Amino acid sequence: MGNAPSPHPWRGHSHDHDYGRRIINLRNWPFVTGFRIIRITSSFVVLLLFLFCLSYKQSAIPIWPRPLLETPNSKHPFGPLRFHKDGTFHVSIFEDLHFGENAWETWGPQQDKASIRVISTILDAEPSTSLVVLNGDLVTGENTFLHNSTHYLDQIVSPMVDRNLTWASTYGNHDSDFNLSRSALFSREKRYPNSRTTQMVSSLNDEAGITNYFLPVYPSSCPSSAGARGSGTPSKPSCVPLLVLYFFDSRGGFRFQEPDRRGQENWVHPSVASWFKRATSSSSSSTALFPRGTPSLAFVHIPPNATRGLQESGIHPHRHPGINQDVPASRQAQGWCEDGGQLELRGAGCSYGGQDAPFMQALQETPGLLAVFFGHDHGNTWCKNWGVNNTVRLCYGQRTGYGGYGNWVRGARQVVVSVEGLRERELDTWIRLETGKAVARMRLNESYGEDWYEKVEDERTCLGCG
C-alpha cells in the first residue's frame, strides 16, 4: 500500500496512499533498451489476431475445470491441507511486507531484516499454524532492480522454510512494476516445495492476474496420499473437503518493462468473478468442485468497495475491535472511471469506477463464505459484518512489514476454524503483534457486531525507536 515517488517521468502514482514520508533516490535505475522492430506481413497479422481472439474467448476458462479428482493441493510435496487432530485449522496472515526498498541505503536492508524478525517472532508465538498466507505487497516493486527484483522472495519465505511450513500467496499492487512482474515472482515462488500458490484462471498476457485459485482443506482422517475426493478413495467420506480457501489477485501497479503512466487495473478481473461463481454454485455432483455450501474463506489484497461503506457507517472500538486510522478506506477500482479512464490522467471526474461489482456480487452469492481477509490500508485492522444477511465478515489484517508507509505496530492476523465451529458458521481470530502480545481476540459468529470486546490501542513502532 502506498507508492514511493515514481522513478519514471511518464508515470503518475498508483491509486492508493502516497508514501510522502521519505525521498527515494532512484539514480542508476536500470532500463531496458534496444527494442527490435519486426516486420511481418498483413496476412500474418490477421492470423495472430485470430489466434488472440480465440485465446481471449477462452481466458475465463479455469485451468482446473474438473471435479476435485486432482488438484495442486492433492499432489503437493507436503500433502493436502488437513485439519489438526484436535479438529482445528490455523492460518497466519502476513501482508504488506514491502521488501526491497532502497537497497542502496542503510535503512532499506535494515527494515527487511526487521520484517523477517517480525514474521519469525509471530510464527514462534503461534506454533499451531497450519498455513501461512502472504496476502499481497510482498515487494515494493518500484524500488527494485531488474536483475534481482524477485530475489527478495527468498528472504520473505525463509522463516517458513526454516520451520517446515507451507504458504499460499496473493499478489498486491506493489508486486507489479517496471522491474518486477507477477509471473517472475510466481516463478521464483514455485522453486520452493513449501509454496501452495498456483494459477487456476488463464488469460491473455495474464490480464486476469496470477494468484486466482483455491485450496481445499480436508479432515485429519483423510489419507495424505489421497487428498481429494476420488483420488484413490472415491467412496471414502472423510476425503470430502471441510473448508475451502479462495485466493484472488486484485492486480494494480504497473506493467513489466513498459513505459506506461496508466498502470494496471486494480480490481479482481470479471473473468475471475465468473470462474469463482461457477466453482461455488454448481449443484451437480458430477461437475461440482466440492459440495455446494462448503464453508470457505477468501483472501485478496485490495479491499472491495463495500469496505468503504462499512467504514463510513461507523467502526465501534468495542464491537469491531481494531484500529481505524486509514480514512477513507481504499478500495478496488479506486481512481478509475466507469468507462475505464482514470482520474489522475483526466485531472477530474471520478474516483471510483465500480469495476469490482462482479467480484462483490460473486462473494455475496457464495454459499458458505464466512469471511474475506485483505490488507492494503496499513492503518486499518477491524472486521465488520457484510452481505445480504450480514453473514460475511470483511476483515483487515495487520500490516507486517517495515517497508511502506506508516509506523503502526507490526503484526499478523490469526484465524482458527474448527470442525465444530464450522457447523455454526463461526471462527476465532486475533492479531499477534511483533511485541508478542495478542490483541483483538474475538469470535466471528452470528452475534458479532453486538458482542463487546476489549478496545485495541493504537501502538506504534519504528526502526531505532528504543
C-alpha positions as CSV (number, residue, x, y, z in Angstrom):
1,M,0.0,0.0,0.0
2,G,1.3,3.4,-0.8
3,N,3.6,4.3,-3.7
4,A,7.0,5.9,-3.5
5,P,7.7,8.9,-5.7
6,S,7.7,7.5,-9.3
7,P,11.1,6.7,-10.7
8,H,9.7,7.1,-14.2
9,P,8.8,10.6,-15.5
10,W,6.0,9.3,-17.7
11,R,4.1,7.8,-14.8
12,G,1.8,9.1,-12.2
13,H,1.2,7.4,-8.9
14,S,-0.8,4.2,-8.3
15,H,-4.3,4.7,-6.9
16,D,-3.5,4.5,-3.2
17,H,-1.8,6.4,-0.4
18,D,1.5,8.1,-1.3
19,Y,4.5,7.4,0.9
20,G,5.2,11.1,1.3
21,R,7.5,10.5,4.2
22,R,10.8,9.9,2.5
23,I,12.7,11.0,-0.6
24,I,13.7,7.9,-2.5
25,N,16.8,8.3,-4.6
26,L,16.4,6.3,-7.8
27,R,19.5,7.2,-9.6
28,N,21.2,4.5,-11.6
29,W,17.9,2.9,-12.3
30,P,18.2,0.1,-14.8
31,F,16.3,0.3,-18.0
32,V,16.0,-2.0,-20.9
33,T,16.9,-0.5,-24.3
34,G,17.3,-1.7,-27.8
35,F,13.8,-2.6,-29.0
36,R,13.7,-4.6,-32.1
37,I,11.2,-3.8,-34.9
38,I,9.8,-6.9,-36.5
39,R,8.3,-6.7,-40.0
40,I,5.5,-9.1,-40.6
41,T,3.1,-9.5,-43.4
42,S,-0.5,-8.3,-43.1
43,S,-1.8,-11.9,-43.5
44,F,0.3,-12.9,-40.5
45,V,-1.2,-10.1,-38.5
46,V,-4.6,-11.3,-39.3
47,L,-3.6,-14.8,-38.2
48,L,-2.2,-13.5,-35.0
49,L,-5.4,-11.5,-34.3
50,F,-7.5,-14.6,-34.9
51,L,-5.4,-16.7,-32.5
52,F,-5.5,-13.9,-29.9
53,C,-9.3,-13.7,-30.2
54,L,-9.6,-17.4,-29.7
55,S,-7.3,-17.2,-26.7
56,Y,-9.2,-14.3,-25.2
57,K,-12.5,-16.1,-25.6
58,Q,-11.1,-18.9,-23.5
59,S,-9.4,-16.6,-21.0
60,A,-12.1,-17.2,-18.3
61,I,-11.7,-21.0,-18.5
62,P,-10.3,-22.4,-15.3
63,I,-7.1,-24.4,-15.6
64,W,-8.8,-26.9,-13.3
65,P,-12.3,-27.3,-14.6
66,R,-12.9,-30.8,-13.4
67,P,-14.2,-32.1,-10.0
68,L,-11.6,-32.5,-7.3
69,L,-10.1,-35.6,-8.7
70,E,-6.7,-34.0,-8.7
71,T,-5.6,-30.5,-7.6
72,P,-2.2,-28.8,-6.9
73,N,-3.0,-29.4,-3.3
74,S,-3.6,-33.1,-3.5
75,K,-0.3,-33.7,-5.3
76,H,1.7,-31.2,-3.2
77,P,5.0,-32.5,-1.8
78,F,3.8,-31.6,1.7
79,G,0.5,-33.4,1.1
80,P,-3.0,-31.9,1.2
81,L,-4.0,-29.3,3.7
82,R,-5.7,-31.0,6.6
83,F,-7.2,-30.1,10.0
84,H,-5.2,-30.9,13.0
85,K,-6.2,-34.0,15.0
86,D,-7.9,-31.7,17.6
87,G,-10.2,-30.5,14.8
88,T,-8.7,-27.1,14.2
89,F,-7.1,-25.4,11.2
90,H,-4.9,-22.3,11.9
91,V,-4.0,-19.6,9.3
92,S,-1.4,-16.9,10.0
93,I,-1.8,-13.9,7.6
94,F,1.2,-11.8,6.7
95,E,0.6,-8.8,4.5
96,D,2.1,-5.6,3.2
97,L,5.7,-6.7,3.7
98,H,7.2,-4.3,1.2
99,F,10.6,-5.8,0.9
100,G,13.3,-4.3,-1.4
101,E,13.0,-0.6,-0.6
102,N,16.2,1.4,-1.2
103,A,18.7,-1.4,-1.2
104,W,21.5,1.2,-1.8
105,E,20.9,2.9,1.5
106,T,21.4,1.5,5.0
107,W,17.8,1.7,6.1
108,G,16.5,-0.4,3.2
109,P,18.1,-3.7,4.2
110,Q,17.6,-2.9,7.9
111,Q,13.9,-2.8,7.5
112,D,13.8,-6.0,5.6
113,K,15.7,-7.7,8.4
114,A,13.2,-6.2,10.9
115,S,10.4,-7.7,8.8
116,I,11.9,-11.1,8.9
117,R,12.2,-10.8,12.7
118,V,8.5,-9.9,12.9
119,I,7.5,-13.0,10.9
120,S,9.8,-15.3,12.9
121,T,8.5,-13.9,16.2
122,I,4.9,-14.4,15.3
123,L,5.4,-17.9,14.0
124,D,7.2,-18.9,17.2
125,A,4.3,-17.4,19.2
126,E,1.8,-19.3,17.0
127,P,3.2,-22.9,16.8
128,S,-0.1,-24.4,15.7
129,T,-0.1,-22.6,12.4
130,S,-1.3,-24.9,9.6
131,L,-0.8,-22.5,6.7
132,V,0.8,-19.1,6.2
133,V,-0.9,-16.7,3.8
134,L,1.1,-13.9,2.2
135,N,-1.7,-11.5,1.4
136,G,-0.1,-9.1,-1.1
137,D,2.5,-6.4,-1.5
138,L,5.4,-8.8,-0.8
139,V,7.8,-6.5,-2.5
140,T,7.9,-2.7,-3.3
141,G,8.4,-3.2,-7.0
142,E,9.1,0.4,-7.8
143,N,12.2,0.3,-5.7
144,T,13.8,-2.9,-7.1
145,F,16.4,-3.5,-9.7
146,L,15.8,-5.7,-12.8
147,H,18.4,-8.3,-12.0
148,N,17.2,-9.2,-8.5
149,S,13.7,-7.9,-8.1
150,T,12.3,-11.4,-7.3
151,H,15.2,-12.4,-5.0
152,Y,13.5,-10.7,-2.1
153,L,11.1,-13.6,-2.0
154,D,13.9,-15.8,-0.7
155,Q,14.2,-13.6,2.4
156,I,10.4,-13.4,2.8
157,V,9.8,-17.1,2.9
158,S,13.0,-18.1,4.9
159,P,11.1,-18.2,8.2
160,M,8.6,-20.6,6.8
161,V,11.2,-22.7,5.1
162,D,13.2,-22.9,8.4
163,R,10.0,-24.1,10.2
164,N,8.9,-26.5,7.5
165,L,5.7,-24.6,7.0
166,T,3.8,-24.2,3.7
167,W,2.3,-20.9,2.4
168,A,-0.1,-19.5,-0.1
169,S,0.1,-16.1,-1.7
170,T,-1.9,-13.4,-3.2
171,Y,-0.1,-10.5,-5.1
172,G,-0.8,-6.8,-4.5
173,N,-0.4,-3.6,-6.5
174,H,3.2,-3.2,-5.5
175,D,4.1,-6.7,-6.8
176,S,4.0,-5.4,-10.4
177,D,6.2,-2.6,-11.7
178,F,8.8,-1.8,-14.4
179,N,11.4,-4.1,-13.0
180,L,9.1,-6.7,-11.3
181,S,6.5,-8.9,-12.9
182,R,3.9,-11.1,-11.2
183,S,4.8,-14.0,-13.4
184,A,8.5,-13.7,-12.5
185,L,7.6,-13.5,-8.8
186,F,5.4,-16.6,-9.2
187,S,8.2,-18.5,-10.9
188,R,10.5,-17.6,-8.1
189,E,8.0,-18.7,-5.5
190,K,7.4,-22.1,-7.2
191,R,11.1,-23.0,-6.7
192,Y,10.0,-23.8,-3.2
193,P,8.1,-27.1,-2.5
194,N,6.6,-25.2,0.5
195,S,4.6,-22.9,-1.8
196,R,1.0,-23.8,-2.5
197,T,0.4,-20.7,-4.7
198,T,-0.9,-21.6,-8.1
199,Q,-2.8,-20.1,-11.1
200,M,-6.2,-21.5,-11.9
201,V,-7.6,-18.9,-14.3
202,S,-5.8,-18.5,-17.6
203,S,-5.9,-15.2,-19.5
204,L,-4.1,-13.5,-22.4
205,N,-0.9,-11.9,-21.1
206,D,-2.1,-12.7,-17.5
207,E,-4.5,-9.8,-17.7
208,A,-6.7,-11.5,-15.1
209,G,-3.7,-11.7,-12.7
210,I,-1.8,-14.7,-11.4
211,T,-2.9,-15.7,-7.9
212,N,-6.5,-16.8,-8.5
213,Y,-7.0,-20.3,-7.1
214,F,-8.5,-22.3,-4.3
215,L,-7.1,-24.8,-1.8
216,P,-9.4,-27.4,-0.2
217,V,-8.8,-28.4,3.5
218,Y,-9.6,-32.0,4.5
219,P,-10.3,-33.8,7.7
220,S,-7.4,-35.1,9.7
221,S,-8.5,-38.6,8.9
222,C,-8.1,-38.1,5.1
223,P,-5.0,-40.1,4.0
224,S,-2.1,-37.9,3.0
225,S,-1.8,-39.8,-0.3
226,A,-5.4,-39.3,-1.2
227,G,-6.1,-35.6,-0.6
228,A,-9.1,-35.3,-2.8
229,R,-12.4,-36.8,-3.4
230,G,-11.9,-39.5,-6.0
231,S,-8.2,-39.6,-5.6
232,G,-7.5,-43.2,-4.6
233,T,-10.5,-43.4,-2.2
234,P,-13.5,-42.2,-4.2
235,S,-16.1,-43.6,-1.7
236,K,-14.4,-42.5,1.5
237,P,-16.5,-39.7,3.0
238,S,-13.6,-38.4,5.1
239,C,-11.9,-37.1,2.0
240,V,-14.5,-34.6,1.2
241,P,-13.2,-31.1,1.9
242,L,-14.5,-29.4,5.1
243,L,-13.2,-26.0,4.2
244,V,-12.1,-24.2,1.0
245,L,-9.7,-21.3,0.9
246,Y,-10.0,-18.9,-2.1
247,F,-7.3,-16.6,-3.2
248,F,-7.8,-13.6,-5.6
249,D,-5.4,-11.3,-7.5
250,S,-6.6,-7.7,-7.2
251,R,-3.9,-6.6,-9.7
252,G,-2.8,-3.0,-9.9
253,G,0.7,-1.5,-10.1
254,F,2.5,-1.1,-13.4
255,R,3.4,-3.3,-16.3
256,F,6.7,-5.0,-16.5
257,Q,9.3,-3.2,-18.8
258,E,6.6,-0.9,-20.3
259,P,6.8,2.9,-20.0
260,D,3.1,3.2,-19.1
261,R,1.8,6.0,-17.0
262,R,-1.7,4.5,-17.0
263,G,-0.9,1.5,-14.9
264,Q,-2.8,-1.8,-14.5
265,E,-6.4,-2.2,-13.5
266,N,-6.7,-2.6,-9.7
267,W,-9.7,-4.9,-9.2
268,V,-10.4,-8.6,-9.4
269,H,-11.0,-9.3,-13.1
270,P,-14.6,-10.1,-14.2
271,S,-13.5,-13.4,-15.7
272,V,-12.2,-14.4,-12.3
273,A,-15.5,-13.5,-10.7
274,S,-17.2,-15.7,-13.2
275,W,-14.9,-18.6,-12.5
276,F,-15.5,-18.2,-8.8
277,K,-19.3,-18.3,-9.3
278,R,-19.0,-21.4,-11.4
279,A,-16.8,-23.1,-8.8
280,T,-19.1,-22.3,-5.9
281,S,-22.6,-22.6,-7.5
282,S,-22.7,-25.9,-9.2
283,S,-25.2,-28.3,-7.6
284,S,-24.4,-31.3,-9.8
285,S,-22.2,-33.9,-8.1
286,S,-20.6,-34.6,-11.5
287,T,-19.4,-31.0,-12.1
288,A,-19.1,-29.6,-8.6
289,L,-15.5,-28.9,-7.5
290,F,-16.7,-29.6,-3.9
291,P,-20.0,-29.9,-2.2
292,R,-22.2,-26.9,-2.6
293,G,-22.2,-24.7,0.5
294,T,-18.8,-25.9,1.8
295,P,-17.6,-23.4,4.4
296,S,-15.0,-21.1,2.9
297,L,-12.6,-18.1,3.5
298,A,-11.3,-15.7,0.9
299,F,-8.1,-13.7,0.7
300,V,-7.4,-10.7,-1.6
301,H,-5.0,-7.7,-1.2
302,I,-7.1,-4.6,-2.1
303,P,-10.4,-4.3,-0.2
304,P,-13.6,-4.4,-2.2
305,N,-15.6,-1.2,-2.4
306,A,-18.1,-2.4,0.3
307,T,-15.3,-1.8,2.8
308,R,-15.6,2.0,2.3
309,G,-19.3,1.9,3.1
310,L,-18.8,-0.2,6.2
311,Q,-16.2,2.3,7.5
312,E,-18.5,5.3,6.8
313,S,-21.3,3.6,8.8
314,G,-19.1,3.6,11.8
315,I,-16.4,1.4,13.4
316,H,-17.1,0.8,17.1
317,P,-13.9,0.2,19.1
318,H,-15.6,-2.5,21.3
319,R,-17.8,-4.1,18.7
320,H,-15.4,-4.0,15.8
321,P,-12.0,-4.1,17.7
322,G,-9.1,-2.9,15.7
323,I,-7.5,0.4,14.7
324,N,-9.3,2.6,12.1
325,Q,-6.6,5.1,11.1
326,D,-6.8,4.9,7.3
327,V,-9.8,7.1,6.5
328,P,-11.3,6.9,3.9
329,A,-10.6,3.3,3.3
330,S,-9.1,2.4,-0.1
331,R,-10.9,0.1,-2.5
332,Q,-10.7,-1.8,-5.7
333,A,-11.3,0.3,-8.8
334,Q,-10.2,3.4,-6.9
335,G,-9.0,6.2,-9.2
336,W,-10.8,4.7,-12.2
337,C,-13.9,5.9,-14.1
338,E,-16.8,3.7,-15.3
339,D,-15.6,3.9,-18.9
340,G,-12.1,2.7,-17.9
341,G,-10.5,6.1,-17.9
342,Q,-8.5,7.4,-14.9
343,L,-9.0,10.4,-12.6
344,E,-5.3,11.3,-12.4
345,L,-4.9,11.3,-16.2
346,R,-8.0,13.4,-16.7
347,G,-7.4,15.8,-13.9
348,A,-11.0,15.5,-12.7
349,G,-14.1,13.4,-13.0
350,C,-14.3,10.3,-10.8
351,S,-12.6,8.4,-8.0
352,Y,-14.3,5.0,-8.2
353,G,-15.4,3.2,-11.4
354,G,-17.4,0.3,-9.9
355,Q,-15.5,-2.4,-11.8
356,D,-15.3,-4.6,-8.7
357,A,-19.1,-5.1,-8.6
358,P,-19.0,-8.5,-10.3
359,F,-16.5,-9.7,-7.7
360,M,-18.6,-8.4,-4.8
361,Q,-21.7,-9.9,-6.2
362,A,-19.9,-13.3,-6.5
363,L,-18.8,-13.0,-2.9
364,Q,-22.3,-12.2,-1.7
365,E,-23.8,-15.1,-3.6
366,T,-21.3,-17.7,-2.4
367,P,-23.0,-20.2,0.0
368,G,-20.8,-21.0,2.9
369,L,-18.5,-18.0,2.7
370,L,-17.6,-17.0,6.2
371,A,-15.1,-14.1,5.8
372,V,-12.9,-12.1,3.4
373,F,-9.5,-11.0,4.5
374,F,-7.5,-8.2,2.9
375,G,-4.8,-5.6,3.7
376,H,-3.5,-2.6,1.6
377,D,-4.6,0.0,4.2
378,H,-1.8,-0.2,6.8
379,G,-3.7,1.7,9.4
380,N,-6.9,-0.4,9.5
381,T,-7.3,-3.7,11.4
382,W,-11.0,-4.1,12.0
383,C,-13.7,-6.6,10.9
384,K,-17.3,-5.9,10.2
385,N,-20.4,-7.8,9.0
386,W,-21.5,-7.5,5.4
387,G,-23.7,-9.2,2.9
388,V,-27.4,-9.7,2.3
389,N,-27.9,-11.1,5.8
390,N,-24.7,-9.7,7.4
391,T,-23.3,-13.3,7.4
392,V,-20.0,-12.5,5.7
393,R,-17.2,-10.7,7.6
394,L,-14.9,-8.3,5.8
395,C,-11.7,-8.2,7.8
396,Y,-8.4,-6.3,7.5
397,G,-5.3,-8.0,8.7
398,Q,-2.3,-6.3,10.3
399,R,0.5,-4.7,8.3
400,T,3.5,-7.0,8.9
401,G,6.5,-5.3,7.1
402,Y,8.7,-2.4,8.0
403,G,8.5,-1.3,4.4
404,G,5.8,1.0,3.1
405,Y,4.1,3.9,4.9
406,G,3.1,4.4,8.5
407,N,4.6,3.3,11.8
408,W,1.7,1.3,13.3
409,V,2.9,-1.7,15.3
410,R,3.6,-4.7,13.0
411,G,1.8,-8.0,13.4
412,A,-0.3,-10.6,11.7
413,R,-4.0,-11.7,11.9
414,Q,-4.6,-15.2,13.1
415,V,-7.6,-17.2,12.0
416,V,-8.6,-20.5,13.6
417,V,-11.5,-22.6,12.3
418,S,-12.7,-25.8,14.0
419,V,-14.8,-28.6,12.7
420,E,-17.4,-27.9,15.4
421,G,-17.3,-24.2,14.7
422,L,-17.9,-24.6,11.0
423,R,-21.3,-26.2,11.8
424,E,-22.2,-22.9,13.5
425,R,-20.6,-20.7,10.8
426,E,-18.1,-19.2,13.3
427,L,-14.4,-18.8,13.6
428,D,-11.9,-17.3,16.1
429,T,-9.5,-14.6,15.2
430,W,-6.9,-12.3,16.9
431,I,-3.9,-10.2,15.9
432,R,-0.5,-11.3,17.1
433,L,1.8,-8.3,17.4
434,E,5.6,-8.1,17.0
435,T,5.8,-7.4,20.7
436,G,4.4,-10.9,21.4
437,K,1.0,-9.5,22.7
438,A,-2.3,-10.8,21.2
439,V,-5.0,-8.2,20.7
440,A,-8.5,-8.1,19.1
441,R,-9.4,-11.6,20.3
442,M,-12.9,-12.2,19.0
443,R,-15.3,-14.8,17.7
444,L,-16.8,-14.1,14.3
445,N,-20.3,-15.6,14.7
446,E,-24.0,-14.6,14.4
447,S,-23.7,-12.2,17.3
448,Y,-20.6,-10.5,16.1
449,G,-21.2,-6.7,15.9
450,E,-23.3,-6.9,19.1
451,D,-20.7,-8.6,21.4
452,W,-18.5,-6.4,23.5
453,Y,-14.7,-6.8,23.2
454,E,-11.6,-5.0,24.6
455,K,-10.6,-1.9,22.7
456,V,-7.4,-2.2,20.7
457,E,-4.9,0.6,21.5
458,D,-3.1,2.4,18.7
459,E,0.5,1.3,19.2
460,R,3.5,2.5,17.1
461,T,6.9,1.0,16.4
462,C,9.8,2.1,14.2
463,L,13.4,1.2,13.5
464,G,15.8,2.7,16.0
465,C,13.0,3.7,18.4
466,G,14.1,2.4,21.8
